[in-house]
Amino acid sequence: MTDEQLAAFEIKTGKQRTDSTFEASNIHQMDRLQLLAEVLQRVNRMLKDSDQEKYGEADAAYLKGHSEQYVYQVKGKNISAHLRQIGVFMQHLLVALQDAYAEDPVDKVLECVFGEY
């Protein structure tokens, strides 16, 4: 919005609506959730078949469909719980796959993303 439009419509810009701030925060968390779900899907595809079967049950919710579909099903109030759940699962995978995938991109991707988020 330009200064002229603000003046013409007498819009006060000193305060930001809290619902706008809340929505922006929710969008950021949903983006993060989608990224983590996408990483888990890609990591799963990189695993050996035996490991896919072994760890496939635990992360089945993240593997169904596209990451957008998973995020779409999450209710706004549950975002933090899902982020925590994915974080715990990623940490479990890092420990469980460390020996077998130490030099593999799978381990590097998980380490990098887990360290960032």
C-alpha positions in Angstrom: 0.0 0.0 0.0 1.3 3.5 -0.8 1.4 6.4 1.5 -1.3 8.1 -0.6 -3.6 5.2 -0.2 -3.0 5.1 3.5 -3.8 8.8 3.8 -6.8 8.6 1.5 -8.4 5.8 3.5 -7.2 7.0 6.8 -5.5 3.7 7.7 -3.5 3.6 10.8 -0.4 1.5 10.5 0.9 1.8 14.1 -0.7 -1.5 15.2 -0.7 -4.9 13.6 -3.7 -7.1 14.0 -2.9 -10.1 16.2 -4.8 -12.5 14.0 -2.5 -11.6 11.1 0.5 -12.2 13.2 -0.9 -15.6 14.3 -1.7 -16.6 10.7 1.8 -15.7 9.6 3.2 -17.8 12.4 0.9 -20.7 11.5 2.0 -20.6 7.9 5.7 -20.6 8.9 5.1 -23.7 11.1 3.1 -25.5 8.4 5.9 -24.8 5.9 8.4 -26.3 8.4 6.1 -29.3 8.9 5.8 -29.9 5.2 9.6 -29.7 4.8 10.2 -32.2 7.5 7.6 -34.6 6.1 9.2 -34.2 2.6 12.6 -35.0 4.1 11.3 -38.2 5.8 9.7 -39.3 2.5 12.9 -38.8 0.6 15.0 -40.5 3.3 12.6 -43.4 3.2 13.1 -43.8 -0.6 16.9 -43.8 -0.1 16.8 -46.6 2.5 17.4 -50.3 1.6 14.2 -52.3 1.2 14.8 -54.1 4.5 15.2 -50.8 6.3 12.1 -49.3 4.6 10.1 -52.2 6.0 11.6 -51.9 9.4 11.0 -48.1 9.8 8.1 -47.7 7.4 5.5 -48.4 10.0 6.8 -45.8 12.4 6.6 -43.0 9.8 3.6 -44.3 7.8 1.7 -41.0 8.4 4.4 -39.0 6.7 4.7 -41.5 3.8 1.1 -41.5 2.6 0.7 -39.3 -0.5 2.5 -36.1 -0.9 3.9 -34.0 2.0 1.2 -31.3 1.2 -1.5 -33.9 1.8 -0.1 -34.8 5.2 0.2 -31.1 6.2 -3.3 -30.4 5.0 -4.7 -33.0 7.4 -3.0 -31.5 10.4 -5.1 -29.1 12.4 -3.7 -25.7 13.4 -3.6 -26.4 17.1 -1.7 -29.7 16.5 1.2 -28.3 14.5 3.6 -28.1 17.5 2.8 -31.7 18.5 3.4 -33.0 15.0 6.7 -31.1 14.8 7.8 -32.6 18.1 6.7 -36.1 16.9 8.7 -35.7 13.7 11.7 -34.4 15.6 11.7 -37.4 18.0 11.4 -39.8 15.0 14.2 -38.1 13.1 16.4 -38.4 16.2 15.5 -42.1 16.5 16.4 -42.6 12.8 19.7 -40.8 13.2 20.8 -43.2 16.0 19.3 -46.3 14.4 20.8 -45.7 10.9 24.2 -44.3 12.1 26.2 -47.5 11.6 24.7 -48.7 8.4 24.5 -45.3 6.6 27.4 -43.3 8.2 28.9 -42.4 4.8 25.6 -42.4 2.9 23.7 -39.2 1.9 20.7 -40.5 3.9 22.6 -39.9 7.1 23.9 -36.5 5.9 20.5 -35.3 4.9 18.9 -36.3 8.3 21.8 -34.8 10.2 21.6 -31.5 8.4 17.8 -31.1 8.6 17.7 -32.3 12.2 20.4 -29.8 13.2 18.6 -27.0 11.5 15.2 -27.6 12.9 
